[in-house]
Amino acid sequence: MQRWKSDWTNDDSIYHFTGWDLGTLAKYGGMQEFPLPWNYAHIVMPRLRQVDSLLDMGTGGGEFLSKCTPLPACTYATEGYEPNVEVARTLLGPLGVNVVPFSDDEHIPIPSEHFQMIINRHDSFNASEVARMLKKGGTFVTQQAGGHNDLEFNDWLGAPYPDFIDWNLDTAVNNLKQAGLIIEEAMEVEVKTRFYDIRTIIAYLQVVSGWQIPDFSVITYEKELRKLDERLVMERYVDTTCHRFLVIARKP
């Protein structure tokens, strides 16, 4: 188990994380997500083989999309986090993917009725924009992290709950229906994510700080993190809620 290091208050980078692939943390053995009753890749892959135009919303560093080769002839990716744009372009450019930066879910700089399929894994979205960009008969597949996700960290560190706490399957489905899409499949589940050491927890909270605990830093929450480290020594692991939901929708 990785114990507390005194110099962590001077080094908030921990794993020097880039892109958007939490598997980078999991591969060190410090965290493990419990299985979901569906597999996002297994849902997406057969469908994208049947289309000639695809958009990956919130591609991060392009990690998932790069594994979906061969890609449709017309494949785009959007990314709203500026440091990830060049990471994604470096990875996806050689695959012929056009990476489009954006700053507002309600105004994505892509023409209307442009894609037969849009995929979205854990990125926010505006249902009307999704409907606008889809061609008639096009499909939207999204896996989302719900509002109950990782709230234990907020409790343990004494941090306010995030603004998206009410984000759930019902809300997403209602938004998509109001945008004129037909819901073909919808599932929601709460399982667990298990963390085995404080170093992984710190690195994880740095990655998700933008929405989970916006003011997170080792210095700000050092006292609470040390208490959590002591708990890990005694109990060997801690579990947080992994709140996920999946929606497959079609534009009539």
N, C-alpha and C positions, 0 to 999 in steps of 0.2 A: 504493500500500500504506500502511495506517495504521501508523505507527511508534510506538514506545514514548513515552508522555508521562509526565513526572516527577510530575504531580499525580494519576496514577491510584491511587497508594497512599493518597490522601486521598479518593477518589471511587470506591467499589465499585459504583456503580449503572450506569455506562457508558451503557447504552441506556434506563435507567429502564423496565425490562420489566414488563408486567402481563399477567394472563391466562396462557394456555398455548398459544402459537402460535409455534413456532420459525421459521415463515416470516417473522416480523418481523426475525429476524437474517439469513435468507437473502436477503431483498429488498435488503439493503444490498450484496450481492455478496461478503460475506466468507466464506460457507460454501456448500457444495452437497452434497446427498446423492445418491449414485449411484442410478439407478432400481432398483426392486424388480421381481421377476417377477410381481407382482400389484399391483392398485390397490385400496386399502382402500375408497375412496369408491365405486368402480364395483361392488364386491361388496356394500356396504351398501345403496346407494340403491335398486336394484330390489326388494330384500327388504322394506325398510320401507314401500314403496308398497303392500304386500300385507297389512299388519297394522294393527290399530287400537289397539295399545298398545306402547309402546317405552320402554326405559330406556337412557340413555347413562351408563355408569359412568366416573367421573373426567373430567367434562366440561371441566375447566380453567376457562377463561373463557367456555365455550360456543361457541368459535369454529367448530368443525366442525359441531356440531349446528345452529347457526343457518343453515348453508348447505344443510341438508337439507329445506327447506320445499318443499311443504306437509308438515307433520308429522302423524303419527297423532293421532287425537282425544285419546287419553290418552298424554301424553309426559312422562316424568320424567327428571331428570338428578341424579347424585350428585357431590359434590365433597368431598374430604377435606382440602384445603389452604384454611384459613380465609380468607386474603386474596382467594382467587379466588371465594368464594361470592357476594359482592355483585357482583363483576364479571359472573359468570354470570347472576345474577338480573336485572341491568340489561339484558343482551343478550337473554336468553331469556324473561323475564317477558312482554314484549309478544307473544310467539309462543305463549303459553299453556302454557309449560313450568314444571312444579313442580320447583324446585331444592332438593335435600335434602342438607344437610351431614351428614357422618358422620366418625367418628374411628377405627373399627375394622372391618377387612374382614370379620370374622366376625360382626358384628352391625350390619347395615344396617337402618335404621328404615323398612322398606317391607313391606307385607303379602305373604304367600306367594301363589304362583301368580297373579301380578299382570300379567305381561307376555308378549305373544306373541314379543317380540324384545328381546334385550339386546345392546348393542354396547359395546365397550371398546377404546380405542386407547391403549396404553402405560400403563394404570393397573393396579396390582396388584389381585388378586381372590382370593376364597376360593371354590373350586369348589362347595362345598356350599351357600353362600349364593346363587350363581348358579342352581343347580338349584332351590333353594327358591323363588326369585322367579319363575322361568319357569312359564308355563302348560304343560299337557301339549301336546306337539307344537311347543312354542316353540323358537326358535333363538337360539344364542349365537354372536356373531361377535367375535373379538378379534385385534388385531395387537399383538404384544408386542415390547419391546426385550429381547433376550437378555443373559445374563450376561457375554458377551465384548464387549459394546458399549463402545467408547471406552476400553478398557483401556490404550491407548497413553498417554493423559493421565496415568494413575496411574504408569506407568513413567517418563515424562519428568519428572514433578514429584516422583518419589520418594514417592508417597502409597500407603497400603495399598490393596489391592484391595477392592472393595465386597462386602458380605455376600451379595449375590444372584448371585455369579459362576457358580453352578451352575444358574441359571434358564435352561431351554431347552425346546424343543418336547416332548421325551420326558417331562419332568417335568410340564409343563402337561397333556399328553394323559392321562397316568396319573391325575393329580388329577381331571380331568373324568370319566374313566371310572369311577373309584371313587365319584364323586358320582352315578352313574347315568345320565350323558349318553352319547349315541351320537356318535362322531366321524364327521362327514361329509367333512371335508377338512382336511388339515394340511400345511403347507409351512414350510420353514426355509431361510434364506440368510444368508451373510455377504458384504456388499459394502463400500463405503467411504463415508466422509464426508470431504470435502476442505475444509480451512480455509486461507484466503489471508492473514489478518492477525491480529496478536496481540490487537487490540481485540475482534474477534469471538470469539476463543477465550476471553478473559476473561469476556465477557458470557455466552457459552454455559455455561461452568463455574459461573457464578453461578446460572444457571437450574437446572442439574441437580445442584447441589452436595448436595442432600438425600440423594442415593444414590450419586453417583459419587465425590466427594471431600468428605465432610461438613464438614471444617474449612477448606474453600477460602476464601481471601481473597488479594487482591493482595499485601498486606503479608506474609502467612505464606509465600507461594511466590514472592516477588519475584525472588530469585536464579535460580530455575529458569525462571520466565517470561521473564526477560531472555535467558537462553540460547536459549529457544525462539524468541524474537523474532529473535535473530541467525541462527538456522537458517532462518527464513522469509525473511530478506533474501537469503541465499545460494541457497535452493532454490525460493523463490517460493510454496510451499505445503507443507502436511503432510497426510497421510491418517491417519484413524483407522478402526477396524473398526466397521461399521454392522451389528449383529447383530439380525435381525428374524425373527419367525415368526408365522404366521397359523393360527388354528384356527376351524373352523366346527363347532359341535356342536348336537345336538338332544335335547330331553327327550322320551322315548317316552311 
